[in-house]
Amino acid sequence: MLMDLTAKEFVADVASKKPAPGGGSVAALVGSLGAALTTMVGNLTIGRKAYDKLTEEQQKQLDENFKKVEGLVERLNELVDEDTTSFNGVMKAFKMPKETEEEKKARSKAIQEATKEALEVPLDTAIQCLEVLKLQKVFALYGNQNAITDAGVGALLAYAGLEGALFNVKINLGSIKDSEYVEVKNKKCEEMLKEGNQLKEEVLEIVYKAL
């Protein structure tokens, strides 16, 4: 399991000649780190003096978002390994025999199915990263101001995970023959990227004003 490696081992694995782990797994890890930094800001805020000065509604927002972000850290950690597993599935399909027409058809079908499956994993990563971005603003607004830059880095990483994951979605879409499926997924990618960028910029605006 990739997530059982040390940080140094993971970096070495990514830097190796192997095609996986690649950008998809790294995007999931980056998103997880963005969520983790957000969780850290929460841990440095909730229960502290600054927290007691917040309104009841502000405290409620922090508490609710904190619990949700913790769950997203775990899900993104799972996606680090899922991405590499799905990539290996595509490679397995490409290695299928293609001597006869029947074999060629079976191979082509398997490649399409494996590619769709591989596409869904980074799409899920992007979805989770977008959820992180949706939760981060309250930490920048009401979190411990000594950790304001951590809130900013968290937003940058969550967005990098989102856009990086969508790279993998887009490149896989290029191999899908189902035009309707491709159109739907492309539209979803565009919408997510636009929303994610706006959310990221909102957090960064708060961070820069605080510096």
C-alpha positions as a Python dict, from the first residue, in 0.01 Angstrom:
ca = {
    (1, 'M'): (0, 0, 0),
    (2, 'L'): (139, 339, -101),
    (3, 'M'): (5, 511, 209),
    (4, 'D'): (205, 270, 426),
    (5, 'L'): (530, 400, 278),
    (6, 'T'): (737, 668, 446),
    (7, 'A'): (729, 1009, 280),
    (8, 'K'): (1081, 950, 150),
    (9, 'E'): (987, 609, 8),
    (10, 'F'): (676, 749, -159),
    (11, 'V'): (874, 1026, -328),
    (12, 'A'): (1132, 774, -449),
    (13, 'D'): (854, 550, -584),
    (14, 'V'): (703, 842, -778),
    (15, 'A'): (1047, 937, -913),
    (16, 'S'): (1122, 583, -1035),
    (17, 'K'): (1091, 448, -1389),
    (18, 'K'): (754, 291, -1308),
    (19, 'P'): (450, 466, -1462),
    (20, 'A'): (260, 433, -1135),
    (21, 'P'): (221, 586, -885),
    (22, 'G'): (182, 891, -1103),
    (23, 'G'): (-9, 1215, -1122),
    (24, 'G'): (-339, 1067, -1008),
    (25, 'S'): (-205, 925, -685),
    (26, 'V'): (-1, 1238, -622),
    (27, 'A'): (-308, 1457, -679),
    (28, 'A'): (-499, 1255, -420),
    (29, 'L'): (-213, 1287, -171),
    (30, 'V'): (-185, 1660, -233),
    (31, 'G'): (-559, 1696, -175),
    (32, 'S'): (-529, 1496, 146),
    (33, 'L'): (-248, 1722, 267),
    (34, 'G'): (-464, 2026, 192),
    (35, 'A'): (-743, 1876, 400),
    (36, 'A'): (-496, 1780, 673),
    (37, 'L'): (-367, 2137, 698),
    (38, 'T'): (-725, 2256, 729),
    (39, 'T'): (-778, 2004, 1007),
    (40, 'M'): (-466, 2136, 1178),
    (41, 'V'): (-606, 2489, 1172),
    (42, 'G'): (-920, 2350, 1331),
    (43, 'N'): (-721, 2173, 1601),
    (44, 'L'): (-538, 2498, 1676),
    (45, 'T'): (-867, 2684, 1706),
    (46, 'I'): (-1141, 2471, 1858),
    (47, 'G'): (-1131, 2481, 2236),
    (48, 'R'): (-880, 2767, 2247),
    (49, 'K'): (-930, 3123, 2373),
    (50, 'A'): (-992, 3262, 2026),
    (51, 'Y'): (-1264, 3000, 1976),
    (52, 'D'): (-1448, 3119, 2288),
    (53, 'K'): (-1468, 3469, 2141),
    (54, 'L'): (-1655, 3347, 1833),
    (55, 'T'): (-2032, 3360, 1805),
    (56, 'E'): (-2231, 3043, 1857),
    (57, 'E'): (-2302, 3026, 1484),
    (58, 'Q'): (-1933, 3065, 1396),
    (59, 'Q'): (-1838, 2791, 1641),
    (60, 'K'): (-2104, 2565, 1491),
    (61, 'Q'): (-1968, 2622, 1140),
    (62, 'L'): (-1615, 2541, 1251),
    (63, 'D'): (-1722, 2230, 1439),
    (64, 'E'): (-1930, 2094, 1151),
    (65, 'N'): (-1669, 2167, 886),
    (66, 'F'): (-1394, 2022, 1103),
    (67, 'K'): (-1568, 1684, 1125),
    (68, 'K'): (-1632, 1679, 751),
    (69, 'V'): (-1271, 1767, 663),
    (70, 'E'): (-1141, 1487, 886),
    (71, 'G'): (-1346, 1240, 682),
    (72, 'L'): (-1216, 1382, 355),
    (73, 'V'): (-856, 1328, 466),
    (74, 'E'): (-931, 959, 506),
    (75, 'R'): (-1113, 927, 172),
    (76, 'L'): (-835, 1102, -20),
    (77, 'N'): (-580, 875, 146),
    (78, 'E'): (-773, 576, 10),
    (79, 'L'): (-777, 728, -339),
    (80, 'V'): (-397, 745, -346),
    (81, 'D'): (-389, 365, -372),
    (82, 'E'): (-710, 331, -572),
    (83, 'D'): (-568, 544, -852),
    (84, 'T'): (-263, 326, -897),
    (85, 'T'): (-476, 10, -883),
    (86, 'S'): (-709, 140, -1153),
    (87, 'F'): (-414, 232, -1376),
    (88, 'N'): (-280, -120, -1344),
    (89, 'G'): (-621, -244, -1457),
    (90, 'V'): (-589, -49, -1782),
    (91, 'M'): (-239, -189, -1841),
    (92, 'K'): (-373, -541, -1784),
    (93, 'A'): (-642, -485, -2049),
    (94, 'F'): (-386, -366, -2302),
    (95, 'K'): (-186, -686, -2250),
    (96, 'M'): (-479, -906, -2351),
    (97, 'P'): (-427, -1120, -2667),
    (98, 'K'): (-526, -971, -3002),
    (99, 'E'): (-454, -1238, -3258),
    (100, 'T'): (-810, -1319, -3366),
    (101, 'E'): (-1103, -1088, -3436),
    (102, 'E'): (-1281, -1225, -3129),
    (103, 'E'): (-977, -1151, -2913),
    (104, 'K'): (-949, -803, -3058),
    (105, 'K'): (-1313, -727, -2975),
    (106, 'A'): (-1277, -864, -2622),
    (107, 'R'): (-959, -664, -2572),
    (108, 'S'): (-1115, -343, -2703),
    (109, 'K'): (-1417, -385, -2476),
    (110, 'A'): (-1195, -454, -2175),
    (111, 'I'): (-983, -145, -2248),
    (112, 'Q'): (-1293, 75, -2269),
    (113, 'E'): (-1431, -62, -1942),
    (114, 'A'): (-1097, -35, -1763),
    (115, 'T'): (-1042, 318, -1892),
    (116, 'K'): (-1384, 427, -1766),
    (117, 'E'): (-1308, 273, -1429),
    (118, 'A'): (-969, 443, -1421),
    (119, 'L'): (-1134, 773, -1511),
    (120, 'E'): (-1383, 750, -1225),
    (121, 'V'): (-1107, 733, -963),
    (122, 'P'): (-944, 1071, -1038),
    (123, 'L'): (-1294, 1214, -1086),
    (124, 'D'): (-1372, 1102, -732),
    (125, 'T'): (-1044, 1260, -618),
    (126, 'A'): (-1148, 1587, -781),
    (127, 'I'): (-1490, 1568, -615),
    (128, 'Q'): (-1333, 1515, -273),
    (129, 'C'): (-1086, 1801, -327),
    (130, 'L'): (-1374, 2029, -424),
    (131, 'E'): (-1551, 1933, -102),
    (132, 'V'): (-1239, 2031, 91),
    (133, 'L'): (-1237, 2369, -83),
    (134, 'K'): (-1603, 2422, 7),
    (135, 'L'): (-1519, 2376, 376),
    (136, 'Q'): (-1199, 2581, 403),
    (137, 'K'): (-1326, 2938, 405),
    (138, 'V'): (-1455, 2931, 764),
    (139, 'F'): (-1111, 2822, 885),
    (140, 'A'): (-952, 3120, 714),
    (141, 'L'): (-1219, 3353, 854),
    (142, 'Y'): (-1254, 3222, 1210),
    (143, 'G'): (-954, 2999, 1263),
    (144, 'N'): (-647, 3074, 1471),
    (145, 'Q'): (-487, 3367, 1289),
    (146, 'N'): (-142, 3240, 1377),
    (147, 'A'): (-220, 2956, 1137),
    (148, 'I'): (-367, 3172, 859),
    (149, 'T'): (-91, 3079, 615),
    (150, 'D'): (-162, 2711, 681),
    (151, 'A'): (-522, 2777, 578),
    (152, 'G'): (-387, 2936, 260),
    (153, 'V'): (-152, 2651, 178),
    (154, 'G'): (-436, 2409, 246),
    (155, 'A'): (-651, 2583, -15),
    (156, 'L'): (-368, 2585, -269),
    (157, 'L'): (-310, 2213, -220),
    (158, 'A'): (-679, 2124, -237),
    (159, 'Y'): (-709, 2313, -565),
    (160, 'A'): (-390, 2153, -701),
    (161, 'G'): (-536, 1814, -615),
    (162, 'L'): (-860, 1907, -792),
    (163, 'E'): (-701, 2033, -1113),
    (164, 'G'): (-435, 1761, -1114),
    (165, 'A'): (-699, 1490, -1082),
    (166, 'L'): (-901, 1645, -1364),
    (167, 'F'): (-595, 1623, -1590),
    (168, 'N'): (-619, 1247, -1555),
    (169, 'V'): (-993, 1251, -1618),
    (170, 'K'): (-949, 1453, -1937),
    (171, 'I'): (-670, 1240, -2080),
    (172, 'N'): (-871, 923, -2020),
    (173, 'L'): (-1175, 1077, -2187),
    (174, 'G'): (-969, 1098, -2504),
    (175, 'S'): (-973, 718, -2525),
    (176, 'I'): (-1346, 673, -2462),
    (177, 'K'): (-1564, 604, -2766),
    (178, 'D'): (-1896, 677, -2592),
    (179, 'S'): (-1950, 1038, -2705),
    (180, 'E'): (-2244, 1102, -2471),
    (181, 'Y'): (-2043, 981, -2173),
    (182, 'V'): (-1750, 1201, -2276),
    (183, 'E'): (-1970, 1509, -2314),
    (184, 'V'): (-2125, 1465, -1968),
    (185, 'K'): (-1789, 1415, -1799),
    (186, 'N'): (-1626, 1707, -1980),
    (187, 'K'): (-1903, 1939, -1868),
    (188, 'K'): (-1869, 1818, -1509),
    (189, 'C'): (-1493, 1879, -1521),
    (190, 'E'): (-1538, 2236, -1644),
    (191, 'E'): (-1795, 2314, -1376),
    (192, 'M'): (-1581, 2168, -1098),
    (193, 'L'): (-1269, 2351, -1210),
    (194, 'K'): (-1451, 2683, -1225),
    (195, 'E'): (-1610, 2640, -882),
    (196, 'G'): (-1288, 2516, -727),
    (197, 'N'): (-1088, 2811, -857),
    (198, 'Q'): (-1342, 3057, -720),
    (199, 'L'): (-1339, 2891, -377),
    (200, 'K'): (-960, 2888, -371),
    (201, 'E'): (-940, 3256, -461),
    (202, 'E'): (-1189, 3344, -185),
    (203, 'V'): (-968, 3180, 75),
    (204, 'L'): (-651, 3337, -64),
    (205, 'E'): (-810, 3682, -54),
    (206, 'I'): (-877, 3635, 319),
    (207, 'V'): (-521, 3509, 374),
    (208, 'Y'): (-352, 3797, 191),
    (209, 'K'): (-560, 4053, 381),
    (210, 'A'): (-446, 3899, 708),
    (211, 'L'): (-74, 3906, 619),
}
